[in-house]
Amino acid sequence: MTDVLGITLPEPGGVATPNVWGTTNNAVLVALEAAVLGSAVNAQDATYGAVGDDDTDATTALQAAIDACPAGGTVLIPAGTYKLTSALELPDYITIRGVGAGSILKQYTNSEPIFEGQAASNTSYVYIYGLRFSAAGSGCYGIKGDPADYYFSVGEIRNCWFDAELAYGLSFLPAHWNVENCYFARVGTPGATCQGIHFYGTNTRVQFNNTIRNCWFDKAIGVNGAVEADTGNSLLLINNTWEGLTAPALYSRGCQNIHVIGGSLENVDIAGTGVALFNIGQDATPNLCYLTLDDVRISQGASEGDADAIVATDTGGNVSFLNCRINANDHYWTVRPGTTTYDTRIVMILNCKENLLGDFAGTHEQFNLATYNDGVAVRNGGDSAGFVDFYEDSDDGDHKARVIADTLAADVTLTLPATTGTIPACSSGAGSPSGSVTPTYVGQEYLDTTGTVWYKSTGLTNTDWVALN
């Protein structure tokens, strides 16, 4: 007899022979497989007859195995290259399990996905492990859903490969999805799109609470970027690697709370004017995009300029850089050239290490509020003509700040002198500063060494000091 992993076992009372786990106790093996896999269906069983020779059409056989799998069960796809001529429809409560890169699903029909969600319905609790997705046709998808109306909700895809011949790896409206240990565009020649992940979302159906972890995007291009996230919230990217891209690593319009933790961007050389490694902005509503880069290492290619900014926006966004290591980039942030909408709210940079870093702001940037390493804040009044420029002095390596416009809006509450200079430190002296010391920026602190009293300025005149203790 044959067990669910395709291992030939002796009939009861026969001679026990060693199996792949090195034991002759086949009853234990069968019991262990049942405990681990539950109700499992092998797609190569004679009942279904899937053939992985990259020649025989396996579409009908694989769909039959999927349809026969009970809710909560597993469909096993042994090693082989399975030719598909249409999409395989996934039901709820199913696990699809291959053996790794040796289990290849290859779509031959143009613009068809390999897997798709249920027609006119949400698709939930789908788990896919150890498969390689490939295509002989053009414009094909790895997994595709109906982005306008129906969710892929509560699911996971892990330890899978998505070849470069695919136009899209994952393209659906997700909720509580985990993508982990997957390779995108590692094999083959990228086509015109070759996008790794597109998480759809609208105001009526937002994508939310999704995680992309330990994935590798290599040569993935995408229409907008290797990863694209539409309207939604809580997208977490952990310890991913982007390498050799010529389009943004991440493109988002209206996705709030995007948090990129760890990982690296290696030899990324973005082509074209006004794009960047991370391209964010509002959606049509508008919903503002919030992006945090935390402990990310960035090493860019040889070219420099506004097109090589780390973050770009044409419609506004909030961004924070925390504990990052940045090499050979021109700007942290830029507003794309030619745009007229400036709605950049907050830019914060804390504890970052730069090498070969040019101007922080340059001539395209306009900020309402910006903070730099030690928390000193600068505001230029939003719609005024003023610009705030943070930069690293090439002569002494100091971080410096300047306002590069002559005038600021009347509602300025935080500012620096209108000349280049090192961010001022707190000062001290005998006696109160009130009436005698003029602060150089709002929020400056002063220590009265006689009375051991701390003061903080609320304005820019010598009467704007407030005692803190």
Phi, psi and chi 1 to 4 in degrees:
 res  aa     phi    psi   chi1   chi2   chi3   chi4
   1 MET       -  164.4   64.3  179.1  177.5      -
   2 THR  -120.3  131.2  -58.3      -      -      -
   3 ASP   -86.8 -176.6   73.1   -5.1      -      -
   4 VAL   -69.2  -16.7  -66.6      -      -      -
   5 LEU   -93.0    5.5  -70.8  179.5      -      -
   6 GLY    82.0   16.7      -      -      -      -
   7 ILE   -91.3  128.3  -58.5  170.5      -      -
   8 THR   -75.8  124.3  -58.9      -      -      -
   9 LEU  -116.4  150.6  -55.2  176.1      -      -
  10 PRO   -71.8  151.2   26.9  -34.5      -      -
  11 GLU   -66.2  158.0  -63.4  -62.4  -30.6      -
  12 PRO   -53.5  132.4  -26.5   35.1      -      -
  13 GLY    89.7   -8.2      -      -      -      -
  14 GLY   -80.8 -176.0      -      -      -      -
  15 VAL   -83.8  126.2  177.6      -      -      -
  16 ALA   -74.0  133.6      -      -      -      -
  17 THR  -120.9  150.2   56.2      -      -      -
  18 PRO   -61.0  142.6  -23.0   34.2      -      -
  19 ASN  -109.6 -173.5   58.0   53.0      -      -
  20 VAL   -66.1  -17.2  -65.7      -      -      -
  21 TRP   -94.7    8.0  -73.9  -17.7      -      -
  22 GLY    75.8   22.2      -      -      -      -
  23 THR  -124.2  151.7  174.7      -      -      -
  24 THR  -100.5    3.3   56.4      -      -      -
  25 ASN   -91.6   83.1 -168.5  -19.7      -      -
  26 ASN   -69.0  -25.5  -68.8  -56.6      -      -
  27 ALA   -64.0  -39.6      -      -      -      -
  28 VAL   -65.1  -41.3  172.4      -      -      -
  29 LEU   -59.3  -48.6  173.1   60.4      -      -
  30 VAL   -61.9  -42.5  172.8      -      -      -
  31 ALA   -64.3  -39.9      -      -      -      -
  32 LEU   -66.3  -43.7  179.9   58.7      -      -
  33 GLU   -61.2  -41.1  -72.1  172.4   -5.7      -
  34 ALA   -63.7  -38.2      -      -      -      -
  35 ALA   -69.2  -38.5      -      -      -      -
  36 VAL   -77.5  -45.0  171.7      -      -      -
  37 LEU   -98.3  -15.3  -61.2  175.9      -      -
  38 GLY    66.3 -141.4      -      -      -      -
  39 SER   -78.9  109.4  -61.2      -      -      -
  40 ALA  -119.2  145.1      -      -      -      -
  41 VAL  -123.6  125.9  172.2      -      -      -
  42 ASN   -92.8  120.2 -169.1  -38.8      -      -
  43 ALA   -64.9  -18.3      -      -      -      -
  44 GLN   -92.0   -2.7  -74.7 -170.0  -11.2      -
  45 ASP   -57.3  153.1  -80.9   -6.3      -      -
  46 ALA   -58.4  -27.8      -      -      -      -
  47 THR   -60.7  -32.9  -55.9      -      -      -
  48 TYR  -110.9  -42.3  -43.9  108.7      -      -
  49 GLY    73.1   33.9      -      -      -      -
  50 ALA   -68.3  129.8      -      -      -      -
  51 VAL  -114.0  126.5  177.3      -      -      -
  52 GLY  -103.7   62.6      -      -      -      -
  53 ASP  -111.1    8.0   60.0    2.6      -      -
  54 ASP    60.7   23.3 -162.0   18.2      -      -
  55 ASP  -137.1  -47.8 -177.5   51.5      -      -
  56 THR   -74.7  132.8  -55.2      -      -      -
  57 ASP   -68.7  115.2 -171.1  -15.1      -      -
  58 ALA  -100.6    7.2      -      -      -      -
  59 THR   -59.4  -52.5  -51.8      -      -      -
  60 THR   -63.1  -41.8  -59.4      -      -      -
  61 ALA   -65.9  -43.1      -      -      -      -
  62 LEU   -67.3  -40.1  -70.7  172.7      -      -
  63 GLN   -65.0  -36.8 -172.0   64.8   62.9      -
  64 ALA   -63.2  -41.2      -      -      -      -
  65 ALA   -64.5  -40.6      -      -      -      -
  66 ILE   -64.0  -44.3  -68.9  171.1      -      -
  67 ASP   -66.0  -30.0  -66.2  -17.6      -      -
  68 ALA   -81.3  -14.6      -      -      -      -
  69 CYS   -73.5  127.2 -174.5      -      -      -
  70 PRO   -70.1  159.1   25.6  -33.5      -      -
  71 ALA   -56.2  130.6      -      -      -      -
  72 GLY    85.9    0.2      -      -      -      -
  73 GLY   -91.3 -176.2      -      -      -      -
  74 THR  -127.7  134.5  -60.1      -      -      -
  75 VAL  -101.0  122.1  173.9      -      -      -
  76 LEU   -96.2  129.1  -56.9  171.4      -      -
  77 ILE  -117.6  100.4  -59.0  180.0      -      -
  78 PRO   -64.3  174.2  -21.6   34.5      -      -
  79 ALA   -59.7  144.7      -      -      -      -
  80 GLY   148.7  168.9      -      -      -      -
  81 THR  -111.2  113.6  -60.4      -      -      -
  82 TYR  -100.9  116.8  -61.5   85.1      -      -
  83 LYS   -77.7  128.9  177.3 -179.3  178.9  179.3
  84 LEU  -118.9  143.6  -59.4  176.0      -      -
  85 THR  -120.8   -1.9   53.1      -      -      -
  86 SER  -155.1  175.7   61.1      -      -      -
  87 ALA   -77.6  150.2      -      -      -      -
  88 LEU   -96.1  126.3  -59.4  172.5      -      -
  89 GLU   -90.5  130.4 -177.6  175.2  -52.2      -
  90 LEU   -96.5  130.8  -65.8  168.2      -      -
  91 PRO   -88.1 -178.9   33.7  -34.4      -      -
  92 ASP   -73.4  158.7  -64.1  -25.5      -      -
  93 TYR    54.5   61.6  -59.5   99.1      -      -
  94 ILE  -143.4  149.1 -167.3  168.3      -      -
  95 THR  -119.2  130.6  -62.7      -      -      -
  96 ILE  -110.9  124.0  -51.2  -67.6      -      -
  97 ARG  -131.1  122.0 -172.0 -178.7  -64.1  -86.5
  98 GLY  -105.0 -168.4      -      -      -      -
  99 VAL  -104.2    8.5  -61.7      -      -      -
 100 GLY   117.0 -151.1      -      -      -      -
 101 ALA   -64.4  -12.8      -      -      -      -
 102 GLY   -79.8  -15.3      -      -      -      -
 103 SER   -96.8   98.9  -65.5      -      -      -
 104 ILE  -109.9  125.5  -56.6  171.0      -      -
 105 LEU  -105.8  120.9  -59.2  179.2      -      -
 106 LYS  -124.1  116.1 -168.6  171.7 -175.8  178.8
 107 GLN   -88.3  126.8 -178.4   58.5 -101.3      -
 108 TYR  -101.4  -13.1  -86.1   74.7      -      -
 109 THR   -96.4  129.3  -59.6      -      -      -
 110 ASN   -56.5  138.4  -66.5  -15.0      -      -
 111 SER    67.6    8.1  -56.7      -      -      -
 112 GLU   -92.6  145.3  -81.7  -72.4  -61.1      -
 113 PRO   -82.7  164.4   28.6  -32.3      -      -
 114 ILE   -81.3  -50.5  -69.3  171.3      -      -
 115 PHE  -117.3  145.4  -72.3  122.3      -      -
 116 GLU  -137.2  158.7   65.5 -179.5    0.5      -
 117 GLY   -75.2  175.2      -      -      -      -
 118 GLN   -65.6  146.1  -60.3  174.6  100.4      -
 119 ALA   -69.6  130.8      -      -      -      -
 120 ALA    55.3   38.7      -      -      -      -
 121 SER  -162.6  151.2  176.3      -      -      -
 122 ASN   -65.5  152.8  -64.7  -30.0      -      -
 123 THR  -121.1  122.0  -57.0      -      -      -
 124 SER  -128.1  152.3  -56.4      -      -      -
 125 TYR    57.4   57.1  -59.1   99.2      -      -
 126 VAL  -111.3  130.9  170.6      -      -      -
 127 TYR  -130.7  124.9  -55.8   91.4      -      -
 128 ILE  -127.2  126.5  -61.2  174.4      -      -
 129 TYR  -134.7  140.5  -54.9  111.4      -      -
 130 GLY    63.9   46.1      -      -      -      -
 131 LEU  -125.3  156.5  -68.7  175.1      -      -
 132 ARG  -115.6  126.0  178.1  173.0  160.9 -173.9
 133 PHE  -101.4  129.8  -64.3   78.1      -      -
 134 SER  -143.5  174.8 -170.0      -      -      -
 135 ALA  -152.4  142.9      -      -      -      -
 136 ALA  -105.1  -22.5      -      -      -      -
 137 GLY   -85.8  171.0      -      -      -      -
 138 SER   -99.1  153.2   63.0      -      -      -
 139 GLY    68.4   24.8      -      -      -      -
 140 CYS   -87.8  160.2  -63.1      -      -      -
 141 TYR  -117.4  151.0  -62.5   74.2      -      -
 142 GLY   -76.1  -62.3      -      -      -      -
 143 ILE  -132.2  131.0  -57.0  175.6      -      -
 144 LYS  -133.3  141.0 -174.5  177.3 -174.7  -66.8
 145 GLY  -124.3  179.3      -      -      -      -
 146 ASP   -88.1  103.3 -178.0  -17.9      -      -
 147 PRO   -71.9  -19.5   27.9  -35.2      -      -
 148 ALA   -80.7  -34.2      -      -      -      -
 149 ASP  -129.8  -23.6  -62.3  -53.6      -      -
 150 TYR  -130.6  139.1  -58.9  106.7      -      -
 151 TYR   -88.8  150.5  -81.7   99.7      -      -
 152 PHE   -96.5  109.2  -94.2   88.0      -      -
 153 SER  -120.0  136.9   60.2      -      -      -
 154 VAL    56.3   87.8 -171.3      -      -      -
 155 GLY  -160.2  178.0      -      -      -      -
 156 GLU  -153.7  142.9  179.8  175.3   61.0      -
 157 ILE  -130.6  127.1 -178.6  162.8      -      -
 158 ARG  -141.8  145.2 -174.3 -172.8  -65.0 -179.2
 159 ASN    58.0   44.2  -56.0  -28.8      -      -
 160 CYS  -119.0  157.1  -69.7      -      -      -
 161 TRP  -113.1  142.4  -70.3   55.5      -      -
 162 PHE  -126.1  109.0  -66.2   84.2      -      -
 163 ASP   -68.1  157.4  -73.1   -1.9      -      -
 164 ALA   -67.8  -19.4      -      -      -      -
 165 GLU   -71.3  -13.9  -75.9   79.9    8.5      -
 166 LEU   -73.8  140.4  -68.6  165.6      -      -
 167 ALA   -73.9  -36.2      -      -      -      -
 168 TYR  -141.5  136.0  -57.8   92.6      -      -
 169 GLY   -78.4  -65.6      -      -      -      -
 170 LEU  -121.3  131.8  -53.3  176.6      -      -
 171 SER  -148.5   95.1 -179.1      -      -      -
 172 PHE  -165.1  174.9   50.8   79.6      -      -
 173 LEU   -94.0  106.0  171.1   62.7      -      -
 174 PRO  -103.4  154.6   36.1  -31.8      -      -
 175 ALA  -144.0  122.6      -      -      -      -
 176 HIS    57.1   53.1  -68.7  -82.2      -      -
 177 TRP  -109.2  145.3 -104.7   74.2      -      -
 178 ASN  -122.3  123.8 -178.9   53.5      -      -
 179 VAL  -113.7  120.3 -177.9      -      -      -
 180 GLU  -141.9  138.9 -172.6  168.6   -9.1      -
 181 ASN    54.5   42.9  -64.2  -21.9      -      -
 182 CYS  -111.5  150.6  -69.0      -      -      -
 183 TYR  -110.3  131.4  -65.0   90.8      -      -
 184 PHE  -118.7  122.8  -67.1   88.9      -      -
 185 ALA    63.2   30.7      -      -      -      -
 186 ARG   -77.8  -22.7  -69.0  -83.4  -70.9  169.3
 187 VAL  -126.1  133.7  176.1      -      -      -
 188 GLY   100.2 -176.2      -      -      -      -
 189 THR  -104.9  123.7  -57.7      -      -      -
 190 PRO   -61.4  141.4  -19.6   30.7      -      -
 191 GLY   -85.7 -160.5      -      -      -      -
 192 ALA   -68.7  -26.6      -      -      -      -
 193 THR  -110.0  -71.0   54.5      -      -      -
 194 CYS    50.4   57.9 -171.4      -      -      -
 195 GLN   -94.5  132.9 -175.1  171.5   56.2      -
 196 GLY   -68.4  -57.4      -      -      -      -
 197 ILE  -138.9  132.3  -62.3  173.3      -      -
 198 HIS  -127.9  108.7 -173.1  175.1      -      -
 199 PHE   -94.7  110.5  -77.2  162.9      -      -
 200 TYR   -77.4  160.7  -79.3   90.8      -      -
 201 GLY  -173.9  147.2      -      -      -      -
 202 THR  -134.1  176.0   64.9      -      -      -
 203 ASN   -65.3  -30.4  -89.7  -34.2      -      -
 204 THR   -87.9  -25.2   56.1      -      -      -
 205 ARG  -138.8   93.9  -73.0 -177.4  175.4  -92.3
 206 VAL   -87.5  149.6  -59.6      -      -      -
 207 GLN   -84.9  139.9   54.5   93.2    6.9      -
 208 PHE  -154.1  151.4   61.8   94.6      -      -
 209 ASN    54.5   55.8  -65.8  -12.6      -      -
 210 ASN  -118.5  150.7  -58.8  -61.0      -      -
 211 THR  -131.0  135.0  -57.9      -      -      -
 212 ILE  -120.0  117.7  -58.1  171.0      -      -
 213 ARG  -133.9  132.7 -176.5 -165.9  -51.8  -98.1
 214 ASN    56.7   36.4  -62.6  -25.7      -      -
 215 CYS  -101.4  159.8  -68.4      -      -      -
 216 TRP  -125.2  121.6 -164.3  -42.6      -      -
 217 PHE  -109.8  110.1  -59.7   89.3      -      -
 218 ASP  -126.1  117.2 -174.9    7.9      -      -
 219 LYS    71.3   -1.7  -60.7 -180.0  -66.5 -172.9
 220 ALA   -63.9  134.5      -      -      -      -
 221 ILE  -109.9  -68.5  -60.1  170.6      -      -
 222 GLY    82.7  152.4      -      -      -      -
 223 VAL   -61.0  -45.2  174.9      -      -      -
 224 ASN  -112.0  -32.7  -67.3  -45.5      -      -
 225 GLY  -179.0  169.6      -      -      -      -
 226 ALA   -62.4  -39.4      -      -      -      -
 227 VAL  -121.9  129.1  176.5      -      -      -
 228 GLU  -123.9  131.1 -176.5  170.8   -4.1      -
 229 ALA  -128.8  120.6      -      -      -      -
 230 ASP   -88.1 -163.8  -65.0  -18.6      -      -
 231 THR   -52.0  129.7  -57.2      -      -      -
 232 GLY   166.2 -160.0      -      -      -      -
 233 ASN  -155.1  159.2   57.6   74.0      -      -
 234 SER    59.9   65.0  -60.8      -      -      -
 235 LEU  -105.0  122.3  174.2   60.8      -      -
 236 LEU  -113.8  123.2 -172.4   60.3      -      -
 237 LEU  -117.1  117.0  -61.8   99.0      -      -
 238 ILE  -121.2  122.7  -56.0  173.9      -      -
 239 ASN    54.4   42.6 -159.2   36.1      -      -
 240 ASN   -93.7  161.0  -61.6  -68.2      -      -
 241 THR  -123.8  129.0  -62.6      -      -      -
 242 TRP  -112.7  126.2  -70.5  -93.4      -      -
 243 GLU  -136.8  134.2 -176.9  173.8    4.7      -
 244 GLY    67.4   23.3      -      -      -      -
 245 LEU   -76.6  151.8  -57.3 -172.1      -      -
 246 THR  -120.7   15.4   55.6      -      -      -
 247 ALA  -141.2  167.3      -      -      -      -
 248 PRO   -54.6  146.1  -28.7   36.5      -      -
 249 ALA   -68.0  -37.2      -      -      -      -
 250 LEU  -139.6  133.5  171.2   69.3      -      -
 251 TYR  -127.3  128.3  177.3   95.3      -      -
 252 SER  -146.0  140.2  179.1      -      -      -
 253 ARG  -127.4  109.2  -69.2  -65.4  178.9  -93.0
 254 GLY    85.0   11.6      -      -      -      -
 255 CYS   -91.1  115.3 -177.4      -      -      -
 256 GLN   -88.2  147.3  -57.5  178.9   56.2      -
 257 ASN    62.4   59.8  -57.2  -35.4      -      -
 258 ILE   -93.3  123.2  -58.5  175.5      -      -
 259 HIS  -122.5  115.7 -157.6  153.8      -      -
 260 VAL  -103.0  114.1 -178.0      -      -      -
 261 ILE  -116.1  123.2  -57.4  175.6      -      -
 262 GLY    65.9 -169.0      -      -      -      -
 263 GLY    83.4 -175.9      -      -      -      -
 264 SER  -152.8  155.8   62.7      -      -      -
 265 LEU  -118.1  114.5  -69.8   87.9      -      -
 266 GLU  -111.6  129.1  -56.1  -72.1  -14.6      -
 267 ASN    47.9   46.8 -165.1   28.2      -      -
 268 VAL   -93.8  123.7  178.6      -      -      -
 269 ASP  -128.6   94.4 -155.1   -4.5      -      -
 270 ILE   -75.6  129.2  -55.3  -58.3      -      -
 271 ALA   -98.3  151.3      -      -      -      -
 272 GLY    98.1  160.6      -      -      -      -
 273 THR   -85.3  132.5  -59.5      -      -      -
 274 GLY    78.9   21.4      -      -      -      -
 275 VAL  -112.6  174.2  -66.0      -      -      -
 276 ALA  -157.1  177.3      -      -      -      -
 277 LEU   -64.5  -39.5  -57.1 -178.3      -      -
 278 PHE  -126.0  118.3  -62.7   90.1      -      -
 279 ASN  -115.2  110.7 -168.4  -45.0      -      -
 280 ILE  -125.7  163.5   66.0  171.1      -      -
 281 GLY   179.5 -176.8      -      -      -      -
 282 GLN   -80.6  157.7  -61.8  176.5    1.1      -
 283 ASP   -92.1 -169.9   59.0   13.8      -      -
 284 ALA   -72.1  -13.7      -      -      -      -
 285 THR   -63.8  -53.9  -58.5      -      -      -
 286 PRO  -102.2  142.1   32.9  -30.7      -      -
 287 ASN  -103.7  127.5  -66.1  -56.8      -      -
 288 LEU   -79.9  143.5 -163.1   65.4      -      -
 289 CYS   -92.5  131.0 -171.6      -      -      -
 290 TYR  -114.3  124.1  -63.1   79.0      -      -
 291 LEU  -128.4  131.5  171.0   67.1      -      -
 292 THR  -123.0  125.6  -61.5      -      -      -
 293 LEU  -105.7  117.2  -57.3  178.5      -      -
 294 ASP  -126.2  114.7 -171.4  -11.5      -      -
 295 ASP    61.3   42.1 -162.0   23.6      -      -
 296 VAL  -102.0  138.2  179.2      -      -      -
 297 ARG  -104.1  128.5 -179.1 -179.8  179.9  -85.8
 298 ILE  -125.9  123.3  -61.6  173.5      -      -
 299 SER  -128.5  111.3  177.1      -      -      -
 300 GLN   -96.9  170.0 -157.8  161.5    9.0      -
 301 GLY   -75.2 -166.5      -      -      -      -
 302 ALA   -76.8  -31.2      -      -      -      -
 303 SER   -74.8  154.2   65.3      -      -      -
 304 GLU  -128.5  174.2  -64.4  -66.3  -31.4      -
 305 GLY   121.9  179.8      -      -      -      -
 306 ASP   -59.9  -30.0  -71.5  -22.3      -      -
 307 ALA   -66.4  -13.8      -      -      -      -
 308 ASP  -107.2   26.5  -74.9  -37.6      -      -
 309 ALA   -65.8  155.3      -      -      -      -
 310 ILE   -72.4  -46.3  -60.1  172.5      -      -
 311 VAL  -126.9  135.5  178.2      -      -      -
 312 ALA  -129.4  152.9      -      -      -      -
 313 THR  -146.0  147.1  179.8      -      -      -
 314 ASP  -115.0   -9.7   59.7   -4.9      -      -
 315 THR  -132.9    9.6   54.6      -      -      -
 316 GLY   102.3  156.2      -      -      -      -
 317 GLY   176.3  166.2      -      -      -      -
 318 ASN  -108.7  137.5  -70.0    8.3      -      -
 319 VAL  -142.8  144.7   64.1      -      -      -
 320 SER  -130.6  136.8  -61.7      -      -      -
 321 PHE  -112.8  116.9  -59.1   90.3      -      -
 322 LEU  -125.9  124.0  -49.5  174.6      -      -
 323 ASN    57.1   34.3  -50.3  -51.2      -      -
 324 CYS   -92.6  156.7  -66.3      -      -      -
 325 ARG  -121.0  118.6  -62.3  -64.2  177.2  -96.5
 326 ILE  -126.1  130.6  -58.9  161.7      -      -
 327 ASN  -127.8  126.4 -177.4   55.4      -      -
 328 ALA    60.8   43.0      -      -      -      -
 329 ASN  -110.9  153.8  -81.4  -90.9      -      -
 330 ASP   -86.1  -47.3 -169.5   47.3      -      -
 331 HIS  -134.0  150.6  -61.5  -34.9      -      -
 332 TYR   -70.1  -40.4  -81.8  114.5      -      -
 333 TRP  -146.2  142.4 -178.9  -79.7      -      -
 334 THR  -148.0  147.9 -175.5      -      -      -
 335 VAL   -90.6  131.4  174.0      -      -      -
 336 ARG   -59.2  134.6  -72.1  166.5   55.9  176.9
 337 PRO   -56.6  142.2  -24.3   34.1      -      -
 338 GLY    89.8   -7.1      -      -      -      -
 339 THR   -87.5  156.4   61.7      -      -      -
 340 THR  -115.2   -9.0   57.0      -      -      -
 341 THR   -93.7  120.3  -58.9      -      -      -
 342 TYR  -119.9  109.5  -64.2   94.6      -      -
 343 ASP  -136.6   35.3 -163.3   19.0      -      -
 344 THR   -73.5  116.5  -58.2      -      -      -
 345 ARG   -88.3  -61.9  -56.7  -70.3 -179.7   82.6
 346 ILE  -135.3  133.4  -62.8  174.7      -      -
 347 VAL  -125.0  126.0  177.8      -      -      -
 348 MET  -130.2  132.4 -178.3  171.8   65.5      -
 349 ILE  -128.5  119.3  -58.4  175.9      -      -
 350 LEU  -132.0  128.4  -62.5  174.9      -      -
 351 ASN    54.8   47.5 -166.4   32.0      -      -
 352 CYS  -106.3  149.2  -67.6      -      -      -
 353 LYS  -113.3  123.2  173.0   65.7  175.1  175.9
 354 GLU  -115.1  148.7  -46.7   88.2   15.3      -
 355 ASN  -135.2  129.3 -176.9   29.6      -      -
 356 LEU    57.7   39.9  -56.9  178.4      -      -
 357 LEU   -90.4  131.4 -179.0   67.7      -      -
 358 GLY   -86.8 -154.8      -      -      -      -
 359 ASP   -58.0  141.4  -72.7  -12.1      -      -
 360 PHE   -71.8  -41.3  165.9   77.2      -      -
 361 ALA  -109.3  -47.4      -      -      -      -
 362 GLY    71.9 -153.5      -      -      -      -
 363 THR  -102.1   -5.2   57.3      -      -      -
 364 HIS  -100.8   -9.0  -67.0   94.7      -      -
 365 GLU   -89.9  144.7  -71.0   62.9   51.0      -
 366 GLN  -145.2  123.4 -174.3  166.2    4.0      -
 367 PHE  -121.4  145.2  -57.6  103.4      -      -
 368 ASN   -81.0  -42.1  -70.8  -16.0      -      -
 369 LEU  -148.9  133.1  179.4   64.7      -      -
 370 ALA  -137.9  141.6      -      -      -      -
 371 THR  -127.5  152.4   63.6      -      -      -
 372 TYR  -133.1  156.3 -163.5   63.4      -      -
 373 ASN     0.3  -64.8  -77.0  -30.2      -      -
 374 ASP   -89.5   11.2   58.5    2.2      -      -
 375 GLY    93.1   -4.1      -      -      -      -
 376 VAL   -63.1  133.3  174.6      -      -      -
 377 ALA  -112.9  150.9      -      -      -      -
 378 VAL  -134.6  135.4  178.6      -      -      -
 379 ARG  -129.1  140.6 -179.3  176.2  177.4  178.6
 380 ASN  -113.4    7.9   78.1  -21.6      -      -
 381 GLY    89.1   11.0      -      -      -      -
 382 GLY    74.1  -88.0      -      -      -      -
 383 ASP   -88.3    5.2  -65.5  -29.7      -      -
 384 SER   -74.9  176.9   74.0      -      -      -
 385 ALA   -87.5    2.2      -      -      -      -
 386 GLY   -78.4  151.6      -      -      -      -
 387 PHE  -130.7  143.4  -64.9   94.8      -      -
 388 VAL  -106.0  131.4  176.2      -      -      -
 389 ASP  -124.5  114.1 -178.4   17.8      -      -
 390 PHE  -100.8  138.6  -70.8  112.5      -      -
 391 TYR  -155.5  166.8   67.6  101.7      -      -
 392 GLU  -107.2  119.7 -175.2  174.4    6.4      -
 393 ASP   -65.9  124.1 -167.4  -57.9      -      -
 394 SER   -71.1  -18.5   58.9      -      -      -
 395 ASP   -83.6  -48.3  -65.7  -32.5      -      -
 396 ASP  -114.7   -3.7   56.6   25.2      -      -
 397 GLY    76.9    1.4      -      -      -      -
 398 ASP   -72.8  148.5  -73.3  -15.8      -      -
 399 HIS   -82.7  127.3  -67.1  141.9      -      -
 400 LYS  -129.1  166.0  -63.1 -175.8  177.4 -178.4
 401 ALA  -142.1  150.7      -      -      -      -
 402 ARG  -155.0  155.5   62.6 -168.6  171.6 -160.5
 403 VAL  -101.3  122.4  177.2      -      -      -
 404 ILE  -103.1   30.1   56.1  175.4      -      -
 405 ALA  -133.1  154.1      -      -      -      -
 406 ASP   -74.4  -32.6  -66.6  -26.4      -      -
 407 THR  -128.9  155.5   59.8      -      -      -
 408 LEU  -125.3  164.0  -63.4  175.0      -      -
 409 ALA   -66.1  158.2      -      -      -      -
 410 ALA   -66.2  -22.4      -      -      -      -
 411 ASP   -90.4   19.5   64.6  -16.8      -      -
 412 VAL   -60.6  128.4  169.6      -      -      -
 413 THR  -116.2  -20.9   56.0      -      -      -
 414 LEU  -135.1  128.2  -63.4  171.2      -      -
 415 THR  -155.1  170.1 -172.4      -      -      -
 416 LEU  -123.4  165.5  -75.8  173.3      -      -
 417 PRO   -56.6  150.3  -22.9   32.8      -      -
 418 ALA   -80.3   21.6      -      -      -      -
 419 THR  -128.2  155.3   57.1      -      -      -
 420 THR   -63.8  138.3  -59.5      -      -      -
 421 GLY  -177.8  161.0      -      -      -      -
 422 THR   -67.9  141.5  -56.9      -      -      -
 423 ILE   -56.7  125.1  -64.8  173.9      -      -
 424 PRO   -63.9  146.5  -17.3   29.8      -      -
 425 ALA   -91.7  170.0      -      -      -      -
 426 CYS   -70.0  157.7   62.2      -      -      -
 427 SER  -124.8  174.9   52.9      -      -      -
 428 SER  -151.7  165.7   62.4      -      -      -
 429 GLY   178.3  171.2      -      -      -      -
 430 ALA   -82.3  116.8      -      -      -      -
 431 GLY   100.6  169.1      -      -      -      -
 432 SER   -68.8  144.1  169.3      -      -      -
 433 PRO   -79.5  -14.3   30.8  -36.0      -      -
 434 SER   -59.1  124.6  -63.7      -      -      -
 435 GLY    84.6   -8.1      -      -      -      -
 436 SER  -128.1  -26.9   60.6      -      -      -
 437 VAL  -114.8  124.9  177.7      -      -      -
 438 THR   -94.5  119.2  -60.2      -      -      -
 439 PRO   -67.4  148.4   22.9  -31.2      -      -
 440 THR   -92.9  -13.7   54.7      -      -      -
 441 TYR  -158.0  154.9   63.2   97.4      -      -
 442 VAL   -69.3  133.2  175.3      -      -      -
 443 GLY    95.7   -0.7      -      -      -      -
 444 GLN   -63.7  142.0 -178.4  177.3  -11.5      -
 445 GLU  -106.9  150.7  -65.9 -173.6   -4.2      -
 446 TYR  -142.2  134.5 -177.3   96.6      -      -
 447 LEU  -107.4  122.0  173.7   62.7      -      -
 448 ASP   -81.0  104.6  173.4    6.8      -      -
 449 THR   -71.9  -17.1   56.5      -      -      -
 450 THR   -78.4  -49.8  -58.3      -      -      -
 451 GLY   -99.1    2.3      -      -      -      -
 452 THR    50.6   51.4  -41.8      -      -      -
 453 VAL  -117.2  132.1  177.5      -      -      -
 454 TRP   -90.7  137.1  -79.9   99.6      -      -
 455 TYR  -121.9  154.5  -67.9   84.3      -      -
 456 LYS  -136.8  137.8 -171.7  171.1 -174.7  176.3
 457 SER   -83.8  139.0   68.5      -      -      -
 458 THR  -107.1   -2.9   58.9      -      -      -
 459 GLY  -154.7 -158.4      -      -      -      -
 460 LEU  -120.7   21.2  -65.2  175.1      -      -
 461 THR  -117.2  164.7   69.6      -      -      -
 462 ASN   -74.0    0.6   60.5   16.5      -      -
 463 THR  -102.9    4.3   60.5      -      -      -
 464 ASP   -98.9   33.1  -67.8  -32.7      -      -
 465 TRP  -100.4  138.5  -67.1   99.0      -      -
 466 VAL  -126.1  131.4  175.1      -      -      -
 467 ALA   -71.0  137.3      -      -      -      -
 468 LEU   -98.5  -16.0  -60.0  178.5      -      -
 469 ASN  -143.8      -   63.8  -31.2      -      -
